[in-house]
Amino acid sequence: GDWQAEFDRIVDDAAREAFRLLCQQQAGGAYLYYVPSTAAEWGRLVPVTDGGHPPAGAVLGEAQRIPGDRTVQGIRAWIHERARRLPLIPFGGVS
């Protein structure tokens, strides 16, 4: 399997969701949370608005807010940079 493609898809989805949330927010911002991977399952990136409720099991992935003044591509680059050091890849190995 191509784990890089799956990783990129997770980052792409998070960037689009973050951009959508930030466009809806007049004030405030959003933070990048993640749900860690398990042995068999990929982790997830979960953008959450300021004052929003992260899903169960989600951990704050970065203390800084997701930058609100960027394009989708800019947000994607910001998320990608941080996602690389988060436990998103299944630790049982990728088939």
N, C-alpha and C positions, 0 to 999 in steps of 0.2 A: 504493500500500500504506500501511497505517497503522503507521508505525514506532513510535509511542507505545504501541500495544497490544502489539507484540512486545517492546519494552523492559520494559513492565510484567509480561509473562509471564515473562521472564528473571528479574526481581526476585522475583516470586511464587514461582517454582520454587526459587530460592536460599533464600528465607526459610523455606519448608517443610522443605527439606533441612537447613538450619542448626538449626531447631527440633528436628527429629528427632535429629540428632547430639547436640545439647545435652541432650536428654531422656535419651539413652542413657548420657551421660557422668556418672559420679558426681562426679568431680573433673576438673580441667583445663577446657579450653574449646575453642573453634574459631576459626579465622581465615578471613577472606574472601580467596580467591585469584580470579584471573580469567585466562581465555585470551583474548588480544586478538583483535579482529576482523581480517578480511582485507578485500581490496577487495570481495569478493562475499559473504562469510560473516559472520554475527553472531558476536560474542564470546560467552563463557560466564562465568557467575559460579560459582565452585566453593568451597563451604565445606569446610574441611579441619580435622579435629580436631588438637589439640595433639599433635605427634609422629606425625601421619598423613603420608601421602605424597601431595602434590599431583600431578595428572596432568602429563605432559610438556607443556612450553610454558606452564605456568601461572606467573603472577607474583603476588606478595603485593600485594593491593589496599589494605590498611590495616594499619598496625602494631599497632593496638589489637585486642584480642580482640572477637569478636562478643559483645554483652552476653548473659549467660546467665540473667538474672533478668527477662526480658521475655516477653510473650505473642508469638505469631506475628506479630500486627499491629505490635507494638513492634520486633521484629527486622526486619520488612519495612521499616519507616520508617528504621531505622538503615542497612540495606543500600541502600535507595533513595537516601539522602543521599550515599553514597559512590559508588554506581554511576554517578551522573550525571557524574562527572568521570573515569570510566574509559573506555578506547577499546573500546566494545562495538558501536557502530553501524558497519556496513560503510562503509569510507572511499571505496569506488567509488560511493557513493550508494545510496539505498534506492528500489527500484522501486515 
